[in-house]
Amino acid sequence: MRIITALLLSLVVTAVMAQRRTDTFQTKSGKSVKITCIKHASLEINFDGTEIQVDPVGDAIQPVTNYFDFPKANIILITHQHQDHFDREAIGALRNEATVIYEPQSVYNMWFNGMPLNNGDSVQVTDNIMLKAVPAYNTTPGREQMHPKGRDNGYVLTLDGLRIYIAGDTEDIPEMAELKDIDIAFLPCNQPYTMTPQQLVKAAKTIKPKVLFPYHYSDTRMAQLSLMLSGSGIDVRIRDYK
């Protein structure tokens, strides 16, 4: 019975892994960047063999993700402390003694692990990996305390010249106008926590990424976003980031 159960579990895990969608990009020098959609705000980036995990979450968000099935991470990025972004067990499954974790000070204060970054801080991770923490916060009256200004991070991750903006939980804040030359953007869409579709469209037209992945969208209908951005020149790619 135990053998049968283990086999069934293995088949389920294999099926879930097979359903994950991977998009492949090239850097300026031809290095490969593979971005795999996991769920919600969780994604995997593999840059020329460097394994980067963003907001890994196991069972707080369905479907359950077993991070022991993934390679050990070289870098883990945490945007903020909410349970759909910060999961100690998932991080524990991914990390080894060489893993570097970057996070806001508020997350660091909860567990005293990793390297805290404040809005505006930059770090040269390796010769061809640069990371900058950028603001992420709510602006709608009555919702500011969901993600207060100055507490949480978005990130601009530059991989051999390829610039990826991972917005975290935010609305269409003025600081987005300062983001330049973004190749790939991950923008959230699920009010009251992040942006409305209209806010996301405004943010996308401000940032002007070459490729846009709406994420963290819960039950928001994504088809309308593609229509609203039709003719913008932005390649909108809908993946399973519910």
ChimeraX attribute file (.defattr): number of C-alpha atoms within 10 A of each C-alpha:
attribute: neighborCount
match mode: 1-to-1
recipient: residues
	/A:1	6
	/A:2	7
	/A:3	8
	/A:4	9
	/A:5	10
	/A:6	11
	/A:7	12
	/A:8	12
	/A:9	12
	/A:10	12
	/A:11	12
	/A:12	12
	/A:13	15
	/A:14	12
	/A:15	11
	/A:16	14
	/A:17	15
	/A:18	9
	/A:19	11
	/A:20	13
	/A:21	12
	/A:22	16
	/A:23	12
	/A:24	12
	/A:25	15
	/A:26	16
	/A:27	16
	/A:28	10
	/A:29	9
	/A:30	10
	/A:31	15
	/A:32	17
	/A:33	21
	/A:34	18
	/A:35	18
	/A:36	18
	/A:37	21
	/A:38	25
	/A:39	24
	/A:40	24
	/A:41	27
	/A:42	23
	/A:43	19
	/A:44	20
	/A:45	21
	/A:46	17
	/A:47	20
	/A:48	15
	/A:49	12
	/A:50	13
	/A:51	19
	/A:52	22
	/A:53	25
	/A:54	24
	/A:55	26
	/A:56	28
	/A:57	27
	/A:58	23
	/A:59	14
	/A:60	13
	/A:61	16
	/A:62	11
	/A:63	12
	/A:64	13
	/A:65	21
	/A:66	17
	/A:67	18
	/A:68	13
	/A:69	12
	/A:70	14
	/A:71	13
	/A:72	21
	/A:73	23
	/A:74	19
	/A:75	19
	/A:76	22
	/A:77	27
	/A:78	28
	/A:79	26
	/A:80	24
	/A:81	19
	/A:82	13
	/A:83	14
	/A:84	18
	/A:85	23
	/A:86	22
	/A:87	18
	/A:88	14
	/A:89	14
	/A:90	18
	/A:91	24
	/A:92	12
	/A:93	18
	/A:94	24
	/A:95	19
	/A:96	12
	/A:97	6
	/A:98	10
	/A:99	17
	/A:100	17
	/A:101	21
	/A:102	24
	/A:103	26
	/A:104	24
	/A:105	21
	/A:106	17
	/A:107	23
	/A:108	19
	/A:109	10
	/A:110	9
	/A:111	9
	/A:112	11
	/A:113	13
	/A:114	18
	/A:115	14
	/A:116	18
	/A:117	22
	/A:118	18
	/A:119	19
	/A:120	13
	/A:121	12
	/A:122	16
	/A:123	12
	/A:124	11
	/A:125	12
	/A:126	10
	/A:127	8
	/A:128	11
	/A:129	17
	/A:130	17
	/A:131	21
	/A:132	19
	/A:133	26
	/A:134	25
	/A:135	23
	/A:136	29
	/A:137	26
	/A:138	22
	/A:139	20
	/A:140	15
	/A:141	7
	/A:142	9
	/A:143	15
	/A:144	13
	/A:145	12
	/A:146	16
	/A:147	22
	/A:148	15
	/A:149	17
	/A:150	16
	/A:151	18
	/A:152	27
	/A:153	31
	/A:154	27
	/A:155	27
	/A:156	21
	/A:157	21
	/A:158	20
	/A:159	22
	/A:160	21
	/A:161	16
	/A:162	20
	/A:163	21
	/A:164	21
	/A:165	23
	/A:166	25
	/A:167	25
	/A:168	28
	/A:169	28
	/A:170	27
	/A:171	27
	/A:172	26
	/A:173	15
	/A:174	11
	/A:175	10
	/A:176	17
	/A:177	13
	/A:178	9
	/A:179	14
	/A:180	12
	/A:181	14
	/A:182	19
	/A:183	19
	/A:184	23
	/A:185	23
	/A:186	21
	/A:187	27
	/A:188	29
	/A:189	29
	/A:190	21
	/A:191	17
	/A:192	13
	/A:193	20
	/A:194	27
	/A:195	25
	/A:196	18
	/A:197	21
	/A:198	14
	/A:199	17
	/A:200	23
	/A:201	20
	/A:202	15
	/A:203	20
	/A:204	24
	/A:205	15
	/A:206	16
	/A:207	20
	/A:208	21
	/A:209	25
	/A:210	16
	/A:211	18
	/A:212	22
	/A:213	20
	/A:214	26
	/A:215	29
	/A:216	25
	/A:217	24
	/A:218	16
	/A:219	9
	/A:220	15
	/A:221	11
	/A:222	18
	/A:223	9
	/A:224	12
	/A:225	18
	/A:226	18
	/A:227	10
	/A:228	13
	/A:229	17
	/A:230	12
	/A:231	9
	/A:232	14
	/A:233	12
	/A:234	18
	/A:235	16
	/A:236	21
	/A:237	13
	/A:238	14
	/A:239	19
	/A:240	17
	/A:241	18
	/A:242	18
